[in-house]
């Protein structure tokens, strides 16, 4: 209901995505089995292990976690994203007893008061980074881009009541997640990495490593899509099942059937392990992520078509602020996507990306990578960053860095960087 349409309309949308990607999924499973030694590779206990490879380990030096706050700030600033005077607490590091999820919430929503004055938002943002773990820098930066995307969205809702800028209904999952997933998608772009994936020694990630990541992941991206859509198809079948047929065994059998039908085989992440299905407040909720991802690809296609690029595009911030953020939940999700992109929501841009050959993706991404590296040669990174917000980096009740105390965004980043380096320094 929060999305503004019902079950019939939802599954008309999802069916186009399911039908459009079924042949891609079947071809990918066949290729995976051929590359990895036979059909046994497709067993759920083997697939994840065989897909892991060593790319994550090789990329790790180019995503030092202690630089993640600075790189997020530089990236958002280059896109002209402003937080309109907001205050944000970032609680980034894992610790014993910490709630096991990354999320944002808003003790103070942004809104325009009756006298016309502006009430900035207050955001609390948490994640679970362990800087000593391989891959933590990439994961931590992606999470930061995601949650900071939520924060930017809610900081820019300019409506005459705080009810338009709170995270519950009628704010839909699809609407909220579109903003954050669009912004965290940049971390996987070759031109974004060319500028922001920089080692502690100041070396940019080499093209050969970016290419290896594309070769390892692009042919099998469809697996993630099929895993996503399996959840709403299972929930639809489950809640349409006659009550007298509901037993523990019938539910397990239904989950296995949906996995086989939608994913082509049993899933490495069993449907009945998805927490949204098991939690009453999140049931019939997961389709929002699918709709959001469809919106991400459609939004990316729009910016690429209009401007030719997304990373560091100074038109991105103003465009999404006006079309997506300012109205808050006063407009339905489908209308917002159409208002920005000029077309109704469709899965076609997502499918178009999946059907691209690895060779075509490599060619496109190499051109973007080379162009961005050429820009970086003539670009200075010493100027300060102004996101129009106060940032406090905390660890529970302990304040590690604060722009109000440290004097600037980059000074705060430096304090945090030194704290992480000292706390997680490798013992000889």
C-alpha positions in Angstrom: 0.0 0.0 0.0 2.9 2.4 0.8 4.0 2.2 -2.9 0.5 3.3 -4.0 -0.5 0.1 -5.8 -1.7 -3.5 -5.1 -0.5 -7.1 -5.5 -1.8 -7.5 -9.1 0.1 -4.4 -10.3 3.2 -5.4 -8.3 3.4 -8.9 -9.9 2.8 -7.5 -13.4 6.0 -5.5 -12.8 7.9 -8.5 -11.3 6.7 -10.9 -14.0 8.4 -8.8 -16.7 11.6 -9.0 -14.7 11.3 -12.7 -14.1 10.5 -13.5 -17.7 13.2 -11.2 -19.1 16.0 -12.7 -17.0 15.0 -16.4 -17.0 17.1 -17.2 -20.1 20.0 -15.1 -18.8 19.9 -17.1 -15.5 19.7 -20.5 -17.3 22.7 -19.5 -19.5 24.7 -18.3 -16.5 24.1 -21.5 -14.6 25.3 -23.5 -17.6 28.4 -21.4 -17.9 29.1 -21.6 -14.2 29.0 -25.4 -14.3 31.2 -25.6 -17.3 33.8 -23.2 -15.8 33.8 -24.7 -12.3 33.9 -28.4 -13.0 30.4 -29.6 -13.6 26.9 -29.6 -12.1 28.2 -30.2 -8.6 29.4 -26.6 -8.7 25.8 -25.4 -8.6 25.0 -27.1 -5.3 24.2 -24.4 -2.8 27.1 -25.4 -0.5 29.6 -25.0 -3.3 28.4 -22.0 -5.3 29.4 -19.2 -2.9 32.8 -20.7 -2.3 33.5 -21.1 -6.0 32.4 -17.6 -6.8 34.6 -16.0 -4.1 38.0 -16.1 -5.9 40.8 -13.9 -4.8 39.6 -10.5 -6.3 38.4 -9.3 -2.9 41.7 -9.9 -1.3 43.6 -8.2 -4.2 41.3 -5.2 -4.1 41.6 -4.8 -0.3 44.7 -2.5 -0.3 42.9 0.1 -2.5 40.0 0.5 0.0 41.6 1.4 3.3 38.8 1.7 5.8 40.2 4.7 7.6 39.9 6.7 4.4 36.2 5.8 3.8 34.7 8.9 5.4 36.9 11.2 3.4 36.2 9.4 0.1 32.5 9.5 0.8 32.6 13.2 1.5 34.7 13.9 -1.7 32.4 11.9 -3.8 29.1 13.4 -2.6 30.6 16.9 -2.7 31.6 16.4 -6.3 28.0 15.6 -7.1 26.8 18.8 -5.3 24.9 16.9 -2.6 24.1 19.0 0.4 22.8 18.1 3.9 21.2 21.5 4.5 22.6 22.1 8.0 22.0 18.5 9.3 23.8 16.9 12.2 24.9 13.3 11.7 26.4 10.8 14.2 28.4 8.1 12.5 29.0 5.0 14.6 31.0 2.9 12.2 33.0 0.4 14.1 31.9 -3.0 15.4 32.0 -3.8 19.1 30.8 -6.5 21.4 27.1 -6.3 22.0 26.4 -3.9 19.1 23.2 -4.4 17.2 24.1 -6.6 14.2 22.9 -4.4 11.3 23.7 -1.2 9.5 21.0 1.4 9.5 19.9 5.1 9.8 17.3 6.7 11.9 16.2 10.3 12.5 15.5 11.6 16.0 14.8 14.9 14.3 13.2 14.9 10.8 13.8 17.9 8.5 10.8 20.1 7.6 9.6 23.6 6.9 8.0 25.2 9.9 4.8 27.3 9.7 6.8 30.5 9.9 8.8 29.4 6.9 12.0 28.6 8.8 14.0 25.5 8.2 14.4 22.6 10.7 17.5 20.6 9.8 17.5 16.9 10.4 19.5 14.9 13.0 20.7 11.5 11.8 22.1 8.6 13.7 23.9 6.1 11.5 25.5 2.8 12.5 27.5 0.1 10.7 29.7 -2.9 11.7 33.1 -2.4 10.3 36.1 -4.4 11.4 39.1 -2.7 9.7 41.3 -5.7 10.4 39.2 -8.0 8.2 40.0 -8.5 4.5 37.4 -6.7 2.4 36.2 -4.5 5.3 37.3 -1.3 3.5 35.2 -2.0 0.4 32.2 -3.2 2.4 32.5 -0.3 4.9 32.7 2.3 2.2 29.8 0.8 0.3 27.7 0.8 3.5 28.8 4.4 4.2 27.7 5.5 0.7 24.4 3.7 1.2 23.5 5.0 4.7 24.8 8.5 3.9 22.5 8.3 0.9 19.6 7.7 3.2 20.7 10.6 5.3 21.1 13.0 2.4 17.6 12.0 1.2 15.9 12.7 4.5 18.0 15.8 5.1 16.5 17.4 2.0 12.8 16.7 2.4 11.3 20.2 2.4 7.6 19.9 3.2 5.3 21.7 5.7 5.2 18.8 8.3 7.8 16.3 9.7 5.3 13.6 8.8 6.6 13.8 5.2 10.1 13.1 6.2 9.8 10.2 8.7 10.8 6.7 7.7 7.5 4.9 8.3 4.4 4.6 6.2 3.5 6.1 3.8 7.3 6.3 3.1 7.8 3.1 1.1 10.7 0.8 1.2 11.1 1.2 -2.6 11.3 4.9 -2.3 13.7 5.0 0.6 16.0 2.3 -0.8 16.2 3.7 -4.3 18.1 6.8 -3.0 20.7 4.8 -1.0 21.2 2.0 -3.5 21.7 4.4 -6.4 24.5 6.2 -4.5 26.2 3.0 -3.2 26.2 1.6 -6.8 28.9 4.1 -7.7 31.5 2.2 -5.7 31.4 -0.5 -8.4 32.0 1.9 -11.3 35.4 1.9 -12.9 35.6 5.7 -13.1 34.6 6.0 -9.5 37.3 3.5 -8.5 39.8 5.2 -10.7 39.6 8.3 -8.5 38.6 7.0 -5.0 40.1 3.5 -4.7 43.5 4.7 -3.6 45.9 2.7 -1.5 47.6 4.0 1.7 50.7 4.7 -0.5 48.6 6.9 -2.8 48.4 4.4 -5.7 45.2 4.2 -7.7 43.6 0.8 -8.3 45.1 -0.6 -11.5 42.8 -1.2 -14.5 43.9 -4.9 -14.7 42.4 -5.5 -11.2 39.2 -3.6 -12.1 39.0 -5.8 -15.2 39.5 -9.0 -13.2 36.6 -8.0 -10.9 34.3 -7.4 -14.0 35.3 -10.8 -15.5 34.6 -12.6 -12.2 31.3 -11.0 -11.3 29.5 -9.7 -14.4 28.5 -13.1 -15.9 26.8 -14.0 -12.7 25.1 -10.8 -11.6 21.8 -12.4 -12.6 22.1 -14.8 -9.6 21.6 -11.9 -7.2 18.5 -10.6 -9.1 16.9 -14.1 -9.1 17.6 -14.4 -5.4 15.9 -11.1 -4.8 12.7 -11.8 -6.7 12.4 -15.3 -5.2 11.4 -13.7 -1.9 8.2 -11.9 -3.1 7.2 -14.9 -5.2 7.5 -17.2 -2.2 5.6 -14.7 0.0 2.8 -14.5 -2.6 2.5 -18.2 -2.8 2.6 -18.6 1.0 -0.1 -16.1 1.8 -2.3 -17.4 -1.0 -2.1 -21.0 0.4 -5.3 -22.3 2.0 -5.1 -22.2 5.8 -5.8 -26.0 6.1 -2.8 -26.7 3.9 -0.4 -24.7 6.1 2.1 -27.0 7.9 5.8 -26.8 8.7 6.4 -29.4 6.0 4.3 -27.7 3.3 6.0 -24.4 3.9 9.4 -25.9 3.6 8.4 -27.7 0.4 7.0 -24.5 -1.0 10.3 -22.7 -0.3 12.2 -25.4 -2.1 9.8 -25.3 -5.0 10.2 -21.5 -5.4 14.0 -21.7 -5.2 14.0 -24.4 -7.9 11.5 -22.5 -10.1 13.0 -19.0 -9.7 16.7 -19.6 -9.0 17.1 -22.7 -11.1 18.2 -24.8 -8.0 18.3 -24.7 -4.2 19.7 -21.5 -2.9 22.9 -20.9 -0.9 20.7 -18.6 1.1 17.6 -20.6 1.9 14.4 -18.6 1.6 13.4 -19.5 5.1 16.6 -17.9 6.4 15.6 -14.4 5.0 14.8 -12.4 8.2 12.1 -10.2 6.5 9.9 -13.3 5.9 10.2 -14.4 9.5 9.4 -10.9 11.1 5.8 -9.7 11.1 6.7 -6.0 10.7 8.8 -6.9 7.6 6.6 -9.5 5.9 5.5 -8.7 2.3 8.2 -6.0 2.4 11.1 -7.4 0.5 9.7 -6.6 -3.0 10.5 -3.0 -2.1 14.2 -3.8 -2.6 13.5 -5.3 -6.0 11.5 -2.2 -7.1 14.3 0.1 -5.7 16.9 -1.8 -7.7 14.8 -1.4 -10.8 14.7 2.3 -10.1 18.5 2.4 -9.5 19.2 1.0 -13.0 16.6 3.3 -14.6 18.0 6.3 -12.8 21.6 5.4 -13.8 20.4 5.0 -17.4 18.8 8.5 -17.2 22.0 10.2 -16.0 24.2 8.3 -18.4 22.0 9.2 -21.3 21.5 12.9 -20.3 25.0 13.7 -19.1 27.2 10.9 -20.2 28.5 10.1 -16.7 27.4 9.7 -13.0 30.5 9.8 -10.8 31.5 13.3 -9.9 28.6 14.7 -12.0 27.7 18.0 -10.4 24.2 17.8 -11.8 23.3 14.6 -9.9 22.7 16.3 -6.5 20.4 19.1 -7.7 18.5 16.7 -10.0 17.7 14.0 -7.4 17.1 16.7 -4.7 14.4 18.3 -6.8 12.8 15.2 -8.2 13.3 12.5 -5.5 14.1 14.2 -2.2 12.2 17.4 -1.7 8.7 15.9 -2.0 9.2 13.3 0.7 6.4 10.8 0.9 3.9 13.3 -0.5 4.2 11.6 -3.9 4.1 7.8 -4.7 7.2 5.9 -5.7 6.2 5.2 -9.3 5.4 8.8 -9.9 8.7 10.0 -8.5 10.7 7.6 -10.8 8.7 8.7 -13.8 9.0 12.4 -13.0 12.9 12.1 -13.0 13.5 9.6 -15.8 10.6 10.5 -18.0 9.4 6.9 -18.2 7.3 4.5 -16.1 9.2 2.1 -13.9 10.5 -0.8 -15.9 13.1 -3.6 -15.5 14.4 -3.1 -19.0 17.6 -1.1 -18.0 18.5 -3.8 -15.4 18.0 -6.5 -18.0 19.9 -4.6 -20.6 22.9 -4.4 -18.3 22.8 -8.2 -17.6 22.7 -9.1 -21.3 25.8 -7.1 -22.1 28.8 -9.3 -22.9 31.8 -9.1 -20.7 33.8 -7.8 -23.6 31.4 -4.8 -24.1 31.4 -4.0 -20.4 35.2 -4.1 -20.3 35.4 -1.7 -23.3 32.9 0.8 -21.7 34.5 0.7 -18.3 38.0 1.0 -19.6 37.1 4.2 -21.4 35.6 5.6 -18.2 38.6 4.5 -16.2 41.1 6.1 -18.5 39.2 9.3 -18.8 38.9 9.6 -15.0 42.6 8.9 -14.4 43.5 11.6 -16.9 41.3 14.0 -15.0 43.0 13.1 -11.7 46.4 14.0 -13.0 45.4 17.7 -13.2 43.1 17.7 -10.2 44.0 18.9 -6.7 42.4 17.0 -3.7 43.7 19.4 -1.0 40.6 21.7 -0.9 38.2 21.2 2.0 34.8 19.6 1.6 31.6 21.3 2.5 28.5 19.1 2.8 26.7 21.7 4.9 26.5 19.4 8.0 28.0 18.7 11.3 29.5 15.3 11.6 30.4 13.5 14.8 32.2 10.2 14.4 31.5 8.1 17.5 32.1 4.7 19.0 29.1 4.2 21.3 29.2 7.0 23.8 32.7 8.0 22.9 33.1 10.9 20.5 36.2 10.2 18.2 36.0 13.2 16.0 33.7 16.2 15.5 33.7 18.8 12.7 32.5 21.4 15.3 35.6 20.8 17.4 38.2 19.8 14.7 37.4 22.8 12.4 36.6 21.2 9.1 35.5 18.0 7.4 39.0 17.0 6.3 40.4 17.7 9.7 37.7 15.4 11.2 38.6 12.7 8.7 42.3 13.0 9.7 41.4 12.5 13.4 39.4 9.5 12.5 42.0 8.1 10.2 44.7 8.3 12.9 42.4 6.7 15.5 41.7 3.7 13.2 45.4 3.3 12.3 46.4 3.4 16.0 43.6 1.1 17.2 44.0 -1.5 14.5 47.8 -1.3 14.0 49.3 -4.7 13.1 51.4 -6.1 15.8 54.9 -7.1 14.6 
